[in-house]
Amino acid sequence: TILHIHGGMLVFLIARLLSGRSIGSFVPFAAVLALELLNESIDRINHGSWRWDDTMIDLVSTLFWPFVLSLAVRLRPDRRDISPRLDG
């Protein structure tokens, strides 16, 4: 499980650097999702069938933090819209 967490974050950061896109663009998240689906498909081929308990834990472990970070950056207020107020 811990390897999936670290691997997901590593792919997330590398995809962000290579794409040049913000993590709020969901492009880095899409790269993590694509590679994790590929990984789980390879696991399915190697085991001969889906192992749903293991597959779901792997998916959640890999995708959780990249998704949370992408969403947090996407939903944060734009700092350019915040101007200081002079009251009085």
PyMOL commands that set and color helices and strands:
alter all, ss='L'
color gray80, all
select helices_A, chain A and resi 2-19+23-25+27-47+52-75+79-81
alter helices_A, ss='H'
color red, helices_A
deselect
rebuild
show_as cartoon
